[in-house]
Amino acid sequence: MKFSFLMLLGCALLLTFTGCNPPRCSDGCYNNPIASASAVDFIYEGDFFAYNSSESYFWDTILNDAFVSFEGVGFYGMFRVRIYDDFKILIFDEIYFGNGGTLRSKSISSFGISGLWEVQIDSSNVEGFIQVILD
């Protein structure tokens, strides 16, 4: 009986100190965008705080144009999306400006050649949640 009580107490203490509590957000919760892609869609999203960056992603797609959806929630700053097709021709270039509210935009790129596309994303003093979907 003593052994099982001590074992139970040890397990309870171990769970208390090793993460049974919900994770707390530190600096790692911000400014770490996630990008994922398939042959028919590209998704970029993240929570940002005073974020300045210029990033380039490659997307192997079967599409000839892209429907571009942008959403910024609590969005401040300047966010630019450029898309180059397989022949490195610019087929989309849009700049979004945020003033703290919610901004949603839907547009379509010009016609491009399917294959390995490049998606360039520039951020200047961006804050808030940002999501860009190309499909």
C-alpha positions in Angstrom: 0.0 0.0 0.0 2.8 2.4 0.9 4.6 1.7 -2.4 1.6 2.5 -4.5 0.8 5.7 -2.6 4.4 6.9 -3.0 4.4 6.0 -6.6 1.2 7.9 -7.2 2.6 10.9 -5.4 5.7 10.8 -7.5 3.7 10.6 -10.7 1.6 13.5 -9.6 4.6 15.6 -8.8 6.3 14.6 -12.1 3.2 15.7 -14.1 3.0 18.9 -12.2 6.5 20.0 -13.0 6.9 18.6 -16.5 4.2 20.2 -18.5 0.7 19.1 -17.6 0.0 22.8 -17.4 -0.8 24.6 -20.7 2.2 26.1 -22.4 3.0 29.8 -21.8 3.7 32.1 -24.7 7.2 33.5 -24.8 9.0 35.3 -27.6 8.8 32.0 -29.6 5.1 32.6 -30.2 5.7 35.6 -32.5 7.6 36.2 -35.7 7.8 32.5 -36.7 5.8 32.3 -39.9 4.7 28.9 -41.1 4.6 28.2 -44.9 3.2 25.1 -46.5 2.4 24.1 -50.0 0.9 21.5 -52.3 0.6 21.4 -56.1 -2.6 23.5 -55.9 -2.1 25.8 -52.8 0.4 27.8 -50.8 -0.3 28.9 -47.3 1.7 31.4 -45.2 0.6 32.5 -41.7 1.8 33.7 -38.4 1.5 36.0 -35.4 3.8 39.0 -35.6 5.2 41.7 -33.4 7.4 44.5 -34.8 8.3 42.1 -37.6 10.7 43.2 -40.4 11.7 40.6 -43.0 12.2 39.7 -46.6 11.5 36.1 -47.4 11.4 34.0 -50.5 9.6 30.6 -50.9 9.5 28.3 -53.8 6.2 26.6 -54.8 6.0 23.8 -57.3 2.5 24.2 -58.7 0.3 23.0 -61.6 -1.6 26.3 -61.7 -1.4 28.9 -64.4 -2.7 31.7 -62.1 -3.4 32.1 -58.4 -6.3 33.3 -56.4 -4.7 35.4 -53.7 -6.5 35.7 -50.3 -5.0 38.0 -47.7 -6.3 38.4 -44.1 -4.7 40.5 -41.4 -6.3 40.6 -37.9 -5.1 43.4 -35.6 -2.8 44.2 -38.5 -0.4 47.1 -38.4 2.4 47.8 -40.9 3.2 47.0 -44.5 3.0 43.6 -46.0 3.9 42.9 -49.7 3.4 39.7 -51.7 5.0 39.1 -55.1 4.7 36.0 -57.2 7.0 35.0 -60.1 6.1 32.1 -62.4 8.3 29.3 -63.7 9.9 31.7 -66.3 10.6 34.3 -63.5 8.0 36.7 -64.8 6.2 38.8 -62.2 2.6 37.8 -62.2 1.4 39.4 -58.9 2.5 42.3 -56.8 0.4 43.7 -54.0 1.1 45.8 -51.0 -1.2 45.7 -47.9 -1.2 48.4 -45.3 -2.7 47.9 -41.8 -3.7 50.4 -39.2 -4.7 48.0 -36.4 -8.0 46.6 -37.7 -9.0 43.6 -39.8 -8.1 43.7 -43.5 -9.3 41.1 -46.0 -8.5 41.1 -49.7 -9.1 38.7 -52.5 -7.6 39.1 -55.9 -6.2 37.1 -58.8 -2.7 37.0 -60.3 -2.0 37.4 -64.0 -1.6 34.3 -66.2 1.7 32.5 -65.6 3.6 29.3 -66.6 3.1 26.4 -64.2 6.1 24.9 -62.5 8.5 26.2 -59.9 7.1 29.6 -58.7 8.7 32.0 -56.3 6.6 33.7 -53.6 8.4 36.8 -52.1 7.0 38.2 -48.9 8.3 41.5 -47.5 7.2 42.7 -44.0 7.9 46.2 -42.5 7.0 46.7 -38.9 4.2 44.2 -39.1 2.0 43.3 -36.1 -1.0 41.0 -35.8 -2.1 37.8 -37.3 -1.4 37.4 -41.0 -2.6 34.7 -43.4 -2.0 34.5 -47.2 -3.5 31.7 -49.2 -2.7 31.2 -52.9 -4.8 28.6 -54.7 
